């Protein structure tokens, strides 16, 4: 009999939707995440095959060239979206 322990939820994929590299880096640092823990969401293809990823939106994300496609992909994968404020 295989007795595997499931202590806690599986690792959740985390993305930061930001308009610039600086906004992404500042948000990642504010959230205390490493580059391996939070990916910069720059296009809809990064969401393929995922289910309910957590997405933090910050800064000038609305100005991204592919924002319509990204937003459609966020709905499709049922992303958990959190708006955060940049710390000055």
PDB file of N, CA, C and O in Angstrom, chain B, residues numbered from 101:
ATOM      1  N   UNK B 101       0.846  -1.180   0.000  1.00  0.00           N
ATOM      2  CA  UNK B 101       0.000   0.000   0.000  1.00  0.00           C
ATOM      3  C   UNK B 101       0.889   1.240   0.000  1.00  0.00           C
ATOM      4  O   UNK B 101       1.833   1.337   0.784  1.00  0.00           O
ATOM      5  N   UNK B 102       0.587   2.162  -0.863  1.00  0.00           N
ATOM      6  CA  UNK B 102       1.372   3.387  -0.993  1.00  0.00           C
ATOM      7  C   UNK B 102       0.721   4.486  -0.160  1.00  0.00           C
ATOM      8  O   UNK B 102      -0.382   4.929  -0.479  1.00  0.00           O
ATOM      9  N   UNK B 103       1.375   4.921   0.881  1.00  0.00           N
ATOM     10  CA  UNK B 103       0.812   5.929   1.776  1.00  0.00           C
ATOM     11  C   UNK B 103       1.559   7.238   1.580  1.00  0.00           C
ATOM     12  O   UNK B 103       2.585   7.481   2.216  1.00  0.00           O
ATOM     13  N   UNK B 104       1.032   8.084   0.688  1.00  0.00           N
ATOM     14  CA  UNK B 104       1.669   9.375   0.431  1.00  0.00           C
ATOM     15  C   UNK B 104       0.980  10.463   1.238  1.00  0.00           C
ATOM     16  O   UNK B 104      -0.247  10.517   1.313  1.00  0.00           O
ATOM     17  N   UNK B 105       1.770  11.310   1.829  1.00  0.00           N
ATOM     18  CA  UNK B 105       1.230  12.405   2.633  1.00  0.00           C
ATOM     19  C   UNK B 105       1.065  13.650   1.773  1.00  0.00           C
ATOM     20  O   UNK B 105       1.999  14.070   1.090  1.00  0.00           O
ATOM     21  N   UNK B 106      -0.105  14.227   1.808  1.00  0.00           N
ATOM     22  CA  UNK B 106      -0.366  15.492   1.110  1.00  0.00           C
ATOM     23  C   UNK B 106      -0.484  16.593   2.150  1.00  0.00           C
ATOM     24  O   UNK B 106      -1.583  16.950   2.572  1.00  0.00           O
ATOM     25  N   UNK B 107       0.650  17.123   2.553  1.00  0.00           N
ATOM     26  CA  UNK B 107       0.621  18.183   3.555  1.00  0.00           C
ATOM     27  C   UNK B 107       0.586  19.542   2.876  1.00  0.00           C
ATOM     28  O   UNK B 107       1.623  20.063   2.464  1.00  0.00           O
ATOM     29  N   UNK B 108      -0.590  20.111   2.760  1.00  0.00           N
ATOM     30  CA  UNK B 108      -0.749  21.429   2.160  1.00  0.00           C
ATOM     31  C   UNK B 108      -1.040  21.353   0.683  1.00  0.00           C
ATOM     32  O   UNK B 108      -0.954  20.287   0.074  1.00  0.00           O
ATOM     33  N   UNK B 109      -1.390  22.503   0.102  1.00  0.00           N
ATOM     34  CA  UNK B 109      -1.724  22.538  -1.321  1.00  0.00           C
ATOM     35  C   UNK B 109      -0.483  22.406  -2.185  1.00  0.00           C
ATOM     36  O   UNK B 109       0.622  22.713  -1.737  1.00  0.00           O
ATOM     37  N   UNK B 110      -0.655  21.948  -3.434  1.00  0.00           N
ATOM     38  CA  UNK B 110       0.508  21.863  -4.321  1.00  0.00           C
ATOM     39  C   UNK B 110       1.029  23.257  -4.636  1.00  0.00           C
ATOM     40  O   UNK B 110       0.333  24.252  -4.432  1.00  0.00           O
ATOM     41  N   UNK B 111       2.260  23.321  -5.137  1.00  0.00           N
ATOM     42  CA  UNK B 111       2.822  24.618  -5.501  1.00  0.00           C
ATOM     43  C   UNK B 111       1.947  25.289  -6.539  1.00  0.00           C
ATOM     44  O   UNK B 111       1.600  24.689  -7.557  1.00  0.00           O
ATOM     45  N   UNK B 112       1.598  26.513  -6.283  1.00  0.00           N
ATOM     46  CA  UNK B 112       0.737  27.263  -7.198  1.00  0.00           C
ATOM     47  C   UNK B 112       1.605  28.142  -8.091  1.00  0.00           C
ATOM     48  O   UNK B 112       2.565  28.766  -7.637  1.00  0.00           O
ATOM     49  N   UNK B 113       1.242  28.174  -9.372  1.00  0.00           N
ATOM     50  CA  UNK B 113       1.967  29.029 -10.299  1.00  0.00           C
ATOM     51  C   UNK B 113       1.568  30.478 -10.038  1.00  0.00           C
ATOM     52  O   UNK B 113       0.382  30.795  -9.948  1.00  0.00           O
ATOM     53  N   UNK B 114       2.567  31.359  -9.918  1.00  0.00           N
ATOM     54  CA  UNK B 114       2.330  32.772  -9.637  1.00  0.00           C
ATOM     55  C   UNK B 114       2.915  33.606 -10.778  1.00  0.00           C
ATOM     56  O   UNK B 114       4.047  33.396 -11.213  1.00  0.00           O
ATOM     57  N   UNK B 115       2.106  34.558 -11.246  1.00  0.00           N
ATOM     58  CA  UNK B 115       2.534  35.480 -12.291  1.00  0.00           C
ATOM     59  C   UNK B 115       2.365  36.904 -11.814  1.00  0.00           C
ATOM     60  O   UNK B 115       1.531  37.193 -10.955  1.00  0.00           O
ATOM     61  N   UNK B 116       3.169  37.796 -12.382  1.00  0.00           N
ATOM     62  CA  UNK B 116       3.006  39.229 -12.139  1.00  0.00           C
ATOM     63  C   UNK B 116       2.773  39.874 -13.496  1.00  0.00           C
ATOM     64  O   UNK B 116       3.609  39.792 -14.395  1.00  0.00           O
ATOM     65  N   UNK B 117       1.619  40.515 -13.621  1.00  0.00           N
ATOM     66  CA  UNK B 117       1.251  41.219 -14.850  1.00  0.00           C
ATOM     67  C   UNK B 117       1.627  42.677 -14.657  1.00  0.00           C
ATOM     68  O   UNK B 117       0.952  43.412 -13.936  1.00  0.00           O
ATOM     69  N   UNK B 118       2.707  43.089 -15.303  1.00  0.00           N
ATOM     70  CA  UNK B 118       3.246  44.437 -15.151  1.00  0.00           C
ATOM     71  C   UNK B 118       3.650  44.970 -16.518  1.00  0.00           C
ATOM     72  O   UNK B 118       4.006  44.204 -17.414  1.00  0.00           O
ATOM     73  N   UNK B 119       3.592  46.281 -16.668  1.00  0.00           N
ATOM     74  CA  UNK B 119       3.923  46.899 -17.944  1.00  0.00           C
ATOM     75  C   UNK B 119       5.405  47.027 -18.224  1.00  0.00           C
ATOM     76  O   UNK B 119       5.810  47.131 -19.382  1.00  0.00           O
ATOM     77  N   UNK B 120       6.227  47.021 -17.175  1.00  0.00           N
ATOM     78  CA  UNK B 120       7.668  47.187 -17.359  1.00  0.00           C
ATOM     79  C   UNK B 120       8.433  46.203 -16.479  1.00  0.00           C
ATOM     80  O   UNK B 120       7.898  45.660 -15.512  1.00  0.00           O
ATOM     81  N   UNK B 121       9.682  45.989 -16.832  1.00  0.00           N
ATOM     82  CA  UNK B 121      10.556  45.130 -16.040  1.00  0.00           C
ATOM     83  C   UNK B 121      10.707  45.674 -14.623  1.00  0.00           C
ATOM     84  O   UNK B 121      10.714  44.911 -13.657  1.00  0.00           O
ATOM     85  N   UNK B 122      10.827  46.986 -14.503  1.00  0.00           N
ATOM     86  CA  UNK B 122      10.971  47.611 -13.186  1.00  0.00           C
ATOM     87  C   UNK B 122       9.752  47.374 -12.304  1.00  0.00           C
ATOM     88  O   UNK B 122       9.885  47.113 -11.108  1.00  0.00           O
ATOM     89  N   UNK B 123       8.562  47.465 -12.896  1.00  0.00           N
ATOM     90  CA  UNK B 123       7.333  47.212 -12.131  1.00  0.00           C
ATOM     91  C   UNK B 123       7.269  45.753 -11.686  1.00  0.00           C
ATOM     92  O   UNK B 123       6.889  45.452 -10.555  1.00  0.00           O
ATOM     93  N   UNK B 124       7.647  44.849 -12.597  1.00  0.00           N
ATOM     94  CA  UNK B 124       7.667  43.419 -12.255  1.00  0.00           C
ATOM     95  C   UNK B 124       8.624  43.160 -11.097  1.00  0.00           C
ATOM     96  O   UNK B 124       8.267  42.489 -10.128  1.00  0.00           O
ATOM     97  N   UNK B 125       9.843  43.694 -11.199  1.00  0.00           N
ATOM     98  CA  UNK B 125      10.853  43.469 -10.171  1.00  0.00           C
ATOM     99  C   UNK B 125      10.417  44.050  -8.831  1.00  0.00           C
ATOM    100  O   UNK B 125      10.566  43.402  -7.796  1.00  0.00           O
ATOM    101  N   UNK B 126       9.880  45.265  -8.844  1.00  0.00           N
ATOM    102  CA  UNK B 126       9.428  45.901  -7.601  1.00  0.00           C
ATOM    103  C   UNK B 126       8.293  45.101  -6.964  1.00  0.00           C
ATOM    104  O   UNK B 126       8.273  44.913  -5.748  1.00  0.00           O
ATOM    105  N   UNK B 127       7.353  44.631  -7.776  1.00  0.00           N
ATOM    106  CA  UNK B 127       6.231  43.847  -7.245  1.00  0.00           C
ATOM    107  C   UNK B 127       6.727  42.517  -6.678  1.00  0.00           C
ATOM    108  O   UNK B 127       6.283  42.090  -5.612  1.00  0.00           O
ATOM    109  N   UNK B 128       7.640  41.870  -7.383  1.00  0.00           N
ATOM    110  CA  UNK B 128       8.179  40.599  -6.913  1.00  0.00           C
ATOM    111  C   UNK B 128       8.881  40.771  -5.578  1.00  0.00           C
ATOM    112  O   UNK B 128       8.726  39.950  -4.674  1.00  0.00           O
ATOM    113  N   UNK B 129       9.659  41.851  -5.457  1.00  0.00           N
ATOM    114  CA  UNK B 129      10.346  42.120  -4.191  1.00  0.00           C
ATOM    115  C   UNK B 129       9.351  42.454  -3.085  1.00  0.00           C
ATOM    116  O   UNK B 129       9.522  42.029  -1.942  1.00  0.00           O
ATOM    117  N   UNK B 130       8.306  43.218  -3.427  1.00  0.00           N
ATOM    118  CA  UNK B 130       7.277  43.568  -2.442  1.00  0.00           C
ATOM    119  C   UNK B 130       6.585  42.305  -1.928  1.00  0.00           C
ATOM    120  O   UNK B 130       6.254  42.212  -0.746  1.00  0.00           O
ATOM    121  N   UNK B 131       6.369  41.342  -2.810  1.00  0.00           N
ATOM    122  CA  UNK B 131       5.708  40.089  -2.438  1.00  0.00           C
ATOM    123  C   UNK B 131       6.683  39.074  -1.841  1.00  0.00           C
ATOM    124  O   UNK B 131       6.285  37.985  -1.429  1.00  0.00           O
ATOM    125  N   UNK B 132       7.968  39.446  -1.800  1.00  0.00           N
ATOM    126  CA  UNK B 132       9.022  38.580  -1.259  1.00  0.00           C
ATOM    127  C   UNK B 132       9.097  37.250  -2.016  1.00  0.00           C
ATOM    128  O   UNK B 132       9.151  36.177  -1.417  1.00  0.00           O
ATOM    129  N   UNK B 133       9.098  37.354  -3.358  1.00  0.00           N
ATOM    130  CA  UNK B 133       9.186  36.180  -4.213  1.00  0.00           C
ATOM    131  C   UNK B 133      10.463  36.250  -5.050  1.00  0.00           C
ATOM    132  O   UNK B 133      10.893  37.335  -5.441  1.00  0.00           O
ATOM    133  N   UNK B 134      11.058  35.109  -5.321  1.00  0.00           N
ATOM    134  CA  UNK B 134      12.240  35.042  -6.174  1.00  0.00           C
ATOM    135  C   UNK B 134      11.794  34.958  -7.634  1.00  0.00           C
ATOM    136  O   UNK B 134      10.622  34.697  -7.903  1.00  0.00           O
ATOM    137  N   UNK B 135      12.714  35.176  -8.582  1.00  0.00           N
ATOM    138  CA  UNK B 135      12.356  35.040  -9.996  1.00  0.00           C
ATOM    139  C   UNK B 135      11.833  33.638 -10.349  1.00  0.00           C
ATOM    140  O   UNK B 135      11.064  33.490 -11.299  1.00  0.00           O
ATOM    141  N   UNK B 136      12.239  32.620  -9.601  1.00  0.00           N
ATOM    142  CA  UNK B 136      11.743  31.265  -9.850  1.00  0.00           C
ATOM    143  C   UNK B 136      10.362  31.030  -9.254  1.00  0.00           C
ATOM    144  O   UNK B 136       9.710  30.040  -9.587  1.00  0.00           O
ATOM    145  N   UNK B 137       9.911  31.915  -8.385  1.00  0.00           N
ATOM    146  CA  UNK B 137       8.603  31.764  -7.749  1.00  0.00           C
ATOM    147  C   UNK B 137       7.512  32.587  -8.423  1.00  0.00           C
ATOM    148  O   UNK B 137       6.333  32.259  -8.293  1.00  0.00           O
ATOM    149  N   UNK B 138       7.874  33.642  -9.136  1.00  0.00           N
ATOM    150  CA  UNK B 138       6.889  34.516  -9.775  1.00  0.00           C
ATOM    151  C   UNK B 138       7.389  34.902 -11.154  1.00  0.00           C
ATOM    152  O   UNK B 138       8.464  35.484 -11.296  1.00  0.00           O
ATOM    153  N   UNK B 139       6.612  34.580 -12.155  1.00  0.00           N
ATOM    154  CA  UNK B 139       6.986  34.833 -13.538  1.00  0.00           C
ATOM    155  C   UNK B 139       6.338  36.109 -14.047  1.00  0.00           C
ATOM    156  O   UNK B 139       5.212  36.435 -13.670  1.00  0.00           O
ATOM    157  N   UNK B 140       7.045  36.825 -14.895  1.00  0.00           N
ATOM    158  CA  UNK B 140       6.494  38.025 -15.522  1.00  0.00           C
ATOM    159  C   UNK B 140       5.570  37.572 -16.641  1.00  0.00           C
ATOM    160  O   UNK B 140       6.009  36.909 -17.581  1.00  0.00           O
ATOM    161  N   UNK B 141       4.314  37.920 -16.547  1.00  0.00           N
ATOM    162  CA  UNK B 141       3.305  37.534 -17.540  1.00  0.00           C
ATOM    163  C   UNK B 141       3.349  38.527 -18.690  1.00  0.00           C
ATOM    164  O   UNK B 141       2.871  39.655 -18.572  1.00  0.00           O
ATOM    165  N   UNK B 142       3.925  38.096 -19.799  1.00  0.00           N
ATOM    166  CA  UNK B 142       4.098  38.987 -20.950  1.00  0.00           C
ATOM    167  C   UNK B 142       3.241  38.591 -22.144  1.00  0.00           C
ATOM    168  O   UNK B 142       3.172  39.326 -23.129  1.00  0.00           O
ATOM    169  N   UNK B 143       2.593  37.446 -22.066  1.00  0.00           N
ATOM    170  CA  UNK B 143       1.753  37.003 -23.174  1.00  0.00           C
ATOM    171  C   UNK B 143       0.853  35.862 -22.759  1.00  0.00           C
ATOM    172  O   UNK B 143       1.111  35.198 -21.756  1.00  0.00           O
ATOM    173  N   UNK B 144      -0.201  35.627 -23.521  1.00  0.00           N
ATOM    174  CA  UNK B 144      -1.180  34.598 -23.157  1.00  0.00           C
ATOM    175  C   UNK B 144      -0.632  33.178 -23.202  1.00  0.00           C
ATOM    176  O   UNK B 144      -1.154  32.304 -22.510  1.00  0.00           O
ATOM    177  N   UNK B 145       0.393  32.927 -23.984  1.00  0.00           N
ATOM    178  CA  UNK B 145       0.914  31.566 -24.120  1.00  0.00           C
ATOM    179  C   UNK B 145       1.492  31.029 -22.805  1.00  0.00           C
ATOM    180  O   UNK B 145       1.539  29.816 -22.604  1.00  0.00           O
ATOM    181  N   UNK B 146       1.925  31.903 -21.927  1.00  0.00           N
ATOM    182  CA  UNK B 146       2.487  31.460 -20.637  1.00  0.00           C
ATOM    183  C   UNK B 146       1.433  30.803 -19.753  1.00  0.00           C
ATOM    184  O   UNK B 146       1.769  30.093 -18.805  1.00  0.00           O
ATOM    185  N   UNK B 147       0.146  31.040 -20.063  1.00  0.00           N
ATOM    186  CA  UNK B 147      -0.937  30.501 -19.239  1.00  0.00           C
ATOM    187  C   UNK B 147      -1.477  29.163 -19.748  1.00  0.00           C
ATOM    188  O   UNK B 147      -2.283  28.525 -19.070  1.00  0.00           O
ATOM    189  N   UNK B 148      -1.043  28.737 -20.929  1.00  0.00           N
ATOM    190  CA  UNK B 148      -1.564  27.500 -21.518  1.00  0.00           C
ATOM    191  C   UNK B 148      -1.347  26.313 -20.600  1.00  0.00           C
ATOM    192  O   UNK B 148      -0.262  26.115 -20.055  1.00  0.00           O
ATOM    193  N   UNK B 149      -2.402  25.529 -20.440  1.00  0.00           N
ATOM    194  CA  UNK B 149      -2.316  24.307 -19.662  1.00  0.00           C
ATOM    195  C   UNK B 149      -2.407  24.501 -18.162  1.00  0.00           C
ATOM    196  O   UNK B 149      -2.336  23.528 -17.411  1.00  0.00           O
ATOM    197  N   UNK B 150      -2.562  25.730 -17.711  1.00  0.00           N
ATOM    198  CA  UNK B 150      -2.640  25.988 -16.273  1.00  0.00           C
ATOM    199  C   UNK B 150      -4.091  26.036 -15.809  1.00  0.00           C
ATOM    200  O   UNK B 150      -5.007  26.247 -16.604  1.00  0.00           O
ATOM    201  N   UNK B 151      -4.277  25.841 -14.529  1.00  0.00           N
ATOM    202  CA  UNK B 151      -5.600  25.932 -13.928  1.00  0.00           C
ATOM    203  C   UNK B 151      -5.517  26.809 -12.688  1.00  0.00           C
ATOM    204  O   UNK B 151      -4.786  26.504 -11.746  1.00  0.00           O
ATOM    205  N   UNK B 152      -6.261  27.882 -12.696  1.00  0.00           N
ATOM    206  CA  UNK B 152      -6.374  28.809 -11.577  1.00  0.00           C
ATOM    207  C   UNK B 152      -5.033  29.339 -11.047  1.00  0.00           C
ATOM    208  O   UNK B 152      -4.785  29.288  -9.842  1.00  0.00           O
ATOM    209  N   UNK B 153      -4.167  29.846 -11.935  1.00  0.00           N
ATOM    210  CA  UNK B 153      -2.931  30.451 -11.433  1.00  0.00           C
ATOM    211  C   UNK B 153      -3.228  31.760 -10.713  1.00  0.00           C
ATOM    212  O   UNK B 153      -4.249  32.397 -10.971  1.00  0.00           O
ATOM    213  N   UNK B 154      -2.350  32.156  -9.824  1.00  0.00           N
ATOM    214  CA  UNK B 154      -2.499  33.437  -9.139  1.00  0.00           C
ATOM    215  C   UNK B 154      -1.755  34.487  -9.958  1.00  0.00           C
ATOM    216  O   UNK B 154      -0.597  34.291 -10.328  1.00  0.00           O
ATOM    217  N   UNK B 155      -2.436  35.611 -10.241  1.00  0.00           N
ATOM    218  CA  UNK B 155      -1.855  36.674 -11.045  1.00  0.00           C
ATOM    219  C   UNK B 155      -1.973  37.986 -10.282  1.00  0.00           C
ATOM    220  O   UNK B 155      -3.071  38.425  -9.938  1.00  0.00           O
ATOM    221  N   UNK B 156      -0.828  38.602 -10.024  1.00  0.00           N
ATOM    222  CA  UNK B 156      -0.793  39.917  -9.402  1.00  0.00           C
ATOM    223  C   UNK B 156      -0.663  40.956 -10.508  1.00  0.00           C
ATOM    224  O   UNK B 156       0.224  40.849 -11.356  1.00  0.00           O
ATOM    225  N   UNK B 157      -1.537  41.961 -10.509  1.00  0.00           N
ATOM    226  CA  UNK B 157      -1.468  43.046 -11.496  1.00  0.00           C
ATOM    227  C   UNK B 157      -0.923  44.294 -10.815  1.00  0.00           C
ATOM    228  O   UNK B 157      -1.318  44.638  -9.701  1.00  0.00           O
ATOM    229  N   UNK B 158       0.004  44.972 -11.518  1.00  0.00           N
ATOM    230  CA  UNK B 158       0.639  46.142 -10.928  1.00  0.00           C
ATOM    231  C   UNK B 158       1.076  47.107 -12.025  1.00  0.00           C
ATOM    232  O   UNK B 158       1.404  46.694 -13.137  1.00  0.00           O
ATOM    233  N   UNK B 159       1.075  48.381 -11.702  1.00  0.00           N
ATOM    234  CA  UNK B 159       1.631  49.396 -12.595  1.00  0.00           C
ATOM    235  C   UNK B 159       0.857  49.586 -13.883  1.00  0.00           C
ATOM    236  O   UNK B 159      -0.372  49.652 -13.888  1.00  0.00           O
ATOM    237  N   UNK B 160       1.602  49.674 -14.976  1.00  0.00           N
ATOM    238  CA  UNK B 160       1.022  50.026 -16.272  1.00  0.00           C
ATOM    239  C   UNK B 160       0.642  48.806 -17.114  1.00  0.00           C
ATOM    240  O   UNK B 160       0.782  48.838 -18.337  1.00  0.00           O
ATOM    241  N   UNK B 161       0.168  47.743 -16.484  1.00  0.00           N
ATOM    242  CA  UNK B 161      -0.166  46.507 -17.195  1.00  0.00           C
ATOM    243  C   UNK B 161      -1.218  46.720 -18.288  1.00  0.00           C
ATOM    244  O   UNK B 161      -1.236  45.987 -19.276  1.00  0.00           O
ATOM    245  N   UNK B 162      -2.089  47.711 -18.120  1.00  0.00           N
ATOM    246  CA  UNK B 162      -3.146  47.956 -19.117  1.00  0.00           C
ATOM    247  C   UNK B 162      -2.592  48.416 -20.466  1.00  0.00           C
ATOM    248  O   UNK B 162      -3.294  48.352 -21.475  1.00  0.00           O
ATOM    249  N   UNK B 163      -1.339  48.879 -20.491  1.00  0.00           N
ATOM    250  CA  UNK B 163      -0.743  49.397 -21.724  1.00  0.00           C
ATOM    251  C   UNK B 163      -0.022  48.326 -22.540  1.00  0.00           C
ATOM    252  O   UNK B 163       0.501  48.625 -23.614  1.00  0.00           O
ATOM    253  N   UNK B 164       0.017  47.103 -22.058  1.00  0.00           N
ATOM    254  CA  UNK B 164       0.699  46.034 -22.789  1.00  0.00           C
ATOM    255  C   UNK B 164       0.038  45.806 -24.145  1.00  0.00           C
ATOM    256  O   UNK B 164      -1.186  45.847 -24.264  1.00  0.00           O
ATOM    257  N   UNK B 165       0.854  45.567 -25.155  1.00  0.00           N
ATOM    258  CA  UNK B 165       0.359  45.396 -26.523  1.00  0.00           C
ATOM    259  C   UNK B 165      -0.621  44.226 -26.648  1.00  0.00           C
ATOM    260  O   UNK B 165      -1.569  44.295 -27.430  1.00  0.00           O
ATOM    261  N   UNK B 166      -0.402  43.167 -25.891  1.00  0.00           N
ATOM    262  CA  UNK B 166      -1.252  41.972 -26.002  1.00  0.00           C
ATOM    263  C   UNK B 166      -2.238  41.831 -24.852  1.00  0.00           C
ATOM    264  O   UNK B 166      -2.633  40.716 -24.513  1.00  0.00           O
ATOM    265  N   UNK B 167      -2.643  42.945 -24.246  1.00  0.00           N
ATOM    266  CA  UNK B 167      -3.478  42.866 -23.047  1.00  0.00           C
ATOM    267  C   UNK B 167      -4.825  42.191 -23.299  1.00  0.00           C
ATOM    268  O   UNK B 167      -5.307  41.460 -22.434  1.00  0.00           O
ATOM    269  N   UNK B 168      -5.442  42.414 -24.451  1.00  0.00           N
ATOM    270  CA  UNK B 168      -6.740  41.773 -24.736  1.00  0.00           C
ATOM    271  C   UNK B 168      -6.596  40.253 -24.752  1.00  0.00           C
ATOM    272  O   UNK B 168      -7.421  39.546 -24.173  1.00  0.00           O
ATOM    273  N   UNK B 169      -5.562  39.750 -25.405  1.00  0.00           N
ATOM    274  CA  UNK B 169      -5.327  38.312 -25.461  1.00  0.00           C
ATOM    275  C   UNK B 169      -4.965  37.759 -24.083  1.00  0.00           C
ATOM    276  O   UNK B 169      -5.390  36.663 -23.720  1.00  0.00           O
ATOM    277  N   UNK B 170      -4.189  38.512 -23.328  1.00  0.00           N
ATOM    278  CA  UNK B 170      -3.830  38.080 -21.970  1.00  0.00           C
ATOM    279  C   UNK B 170      -5.076  38.004 -21.102  1.00  0.00           C
ATOM    280  O   UNK B 170      -5.268  37.023 -20.382  1.00  0.00           O
ATOM    281  N   UNK B 171      -5.928  39.025 -21.158  1.00  0.00           N
ATOM    282  CA  UNK B 171      -7.151  39.023 -20.357  1.00  0.00           C
ATOM    283  C   UNK B 171      -8.064  37.859 -20.729  1.00  0.00           C
ATOM    284  O   UNK B 171      -8.667  37.246 -19.849  1.00  0.00           O
ATOM    285  N   UNK B 172      -8.175  37.548 -22.016  1.00  0.00           N
ATOM    286  CA  UNK B 172      -8.991  36.412 -22.454  1.00  0.00           C
ATOM    287  C   UNK B 172      -8.421  35.107 -21.890  1.00  0.00           C
ATOM    288  O   UNK B 172      -9.174  34.240 -21.446  1.00  0.00           O
ATOM    289  N   UNK B 173      -7.089  34.968 -21.907  1.00  0.00           N
ATOM    290  CA  UNK B 173      -6.445  33.771 -21.371  1.00  0.00           C
ATOM    291  C   UNK B 173      -6.648  33.670 -19.859  1.00  0.00           C
ATOM    292  O   UNK B 173      -6.820  32.572 -19.328  1.00  0.00           O
ATOM    293  N   UNK B 174      -6.629  34.807 -19.166  1.00  0.00           N
ATOM    294  CA  UNK B 174      -6.852  34.799 -17.715  1.00  0.00           C
ATOM    295  C   UNK B 174      -8.241  34.259 -17.378  1.00  0.00           C
ATOM    296  O   UNK B 174      -8.406  33.506 -16.419  1.00  0.00           O
ATOM    297  N   UNK B 175      -9.233  34.649 -18.171  1.00  0.00           N
ATOM    298  CA  UNK B 175     -10.596  34.146 -17.970  1.00  0.00           C
ATOM    299  C   UNK B 175     -10.651  32.649 -18.253  1.00  0.00           C
ATOM    300  O   UNK B 175     -11.258  31.884 -17.503  1.00  0.00           O
ATOM    301  N   UNK B 176     -10.011  32.244 -19.343  1.00  0.00           N
ATOM    302  CA  UNK B 176     -10.029  30.835 -19.753  1.00  0.00           C
ATOM    303  C   UNK B 176      -9.441  29.907 -18.696  1.00  0.00           C
ATOM    304  O   UNK B 176      -9.977  28.825 -18.459  1.00  0.00           O
ATOM    305  N   UNK B 177      -8.359  30.314 -18.064  1.00  0.00           N
ATOM    306  CA  UNK B 177      -7.716  29.458 -17.057  1.00  0.00           C
ATOM    307  C   UNK B 177      -8.249  29.722 -15.647  1.00  0.00           C
ATOM    308  O   UNK B 177      -7.762  29.145 -14.674  1.00  0.00           O
ATOM    309  N   UNK B 178      -9.247  30.592 -15.546  1.00  0.00           N
ATOM    310  CA  UNK B 178      -9.869  30.939 -14.261  1.00  0.00           C
ATOM    311  C   UNK B 178      -8.823  31.406 -13.248  1.00  0.00           C
ATOM    312  O   UNK B 178      -8.748  30.906 -12.126  1.00  0.00           O
ATOM    313  N   UNK B 179      -8.018  32.379 -13.679  1.00  0.00           N
ATOM    314  CA  UNK B 179      -6.952  32.909 -12.838  1.00  0.00           C
ATOM    315  C   UNK B 179      -7.519  33.650 -11.628  1.00  0.00           C
ATOM    316  O   UNK B 179      -8.571  34.285 -11.697  1.00  0.00           O
ATOM    317  N   UNK B 180      -6.796  33.547 -10.536  1.00  0.00           N
ATOM    318  CA  UNK B 180      -7.092  34.336  -9.343  1.00  0.00           C
ATOM    319  C   UNK B 180      -6.294  35.626  -9.483  1.00  0.00           C
ATOM    320  O   UNK B 180      -5.064  35.606  -9.442  1.00  0.00           O
ATOM    321  N   UNK B 181      -6.997  36.758  -9.650  1.00  0.00           N
ATOM    322  CA  UNK B 181      -6.338  38.019  -9.921  1.00  0.00           C
ATOM    323  C   UNK B 181      -6.345  38.911  -8.681  1.00  0.00           C
ATOM    324  O   UNK B 181      -7.375  39.102  -8.034  1.00  0.00           O
ATOM    325  N   UNK B 182      -5.163  39.451  -8.369  1.00  0.00           N
ATOM    326  CA  UNK B 182      -5.007  40.333  -7.211  1.00  0.00           C
ATOM    327  C   UNK B 182      -4.336  41.614  -7.700  1.00  0.00           C
ATOM    328  O   UNK B 182      -3.255  41.558  -8.285  1.00  0.00           O
ATOM    329  N   UNK B 183      -4.958  42.756  -7.472  1.00  0.00           N
ATOM    330  CA  UNK B 183      -4.353  44.042  -7.803  1.00  0.00           C
ATOM    331  C   UNK B 183      -3.529  44.503  -6.603  1.00  0.00           C
ATOM    332  O   UNK B 183      -4.007  44.506  -5.469  1.00  0.00           O
ATOM    333  N   UNK B 184      -2.277  44.893  -6.875  1.00  0.00           N
ATOM    334  CA  UNK B 184      -1.421  45.379  -5.782  1.00  0.00           C
ATOM    335  C   UNK B 184      -0.939  46.782  -6.117  1.00  0.00           C
ATOM    336  O   UNK B 184      -0.863  47.173  -7.281  1.00  0.00           O
ATOM    337  N   UNK B 185      -0.620  47.512  -5.088  1.00  0.00           N
ATOM    338  CA  UNK B 185      -0.096  48.855  -5.233  1.00  0.00           C
ATOM    339  C   UNK B 185       1.422  48.813  -5.123  1.00  0.00           C
ATOM    340  O   UNK B 185       1.978  48.081  -4.305  1.00  0.00           O
ATOM    341  N   UNK B 186       2.074  49.597  -5.948  1.00  0.00           N
ATOM    342  CA  UNK B 186       3.525  49.703  -5.859  1.00  0.00           C
ATOM    343  C   UNK B 186       3.894  50.481  -4.606  1.00  0.00           C
ATOM    344  O   UNK B 186       3.240  51.464  -4.258  1.00  0.00           O
ATOM    345  N   UNK B 187       4.943  50.037  -3.934  1.00  0.00           N
ATOM    346  CA  UNK B 187       5.440  50.775  -2.778  1.00  0.00           C
ATOM    347  C   UNK B 187       6.429  51.808  -3.261  1.00  0.00           C
ATOM    348  O   UNK B 187       7.308  51.504  -4.066  1.00  0.00           O
ATOM    349  N   UNK B 188       6.294  53.017  -2.779  1.00  0.00           N
ATOM    350  CA  UNK B 188       7.185  54.106  -3.191  1.00  0.00           C
ATOM    351  C   UNK B 188       8.316  54.254  -2.194  1.00  0.00           C
ATOM    352  O   UNK B 188       9.177  55.117  -2.360  1.00  0.00           O
TER     353      UNK B 188
END
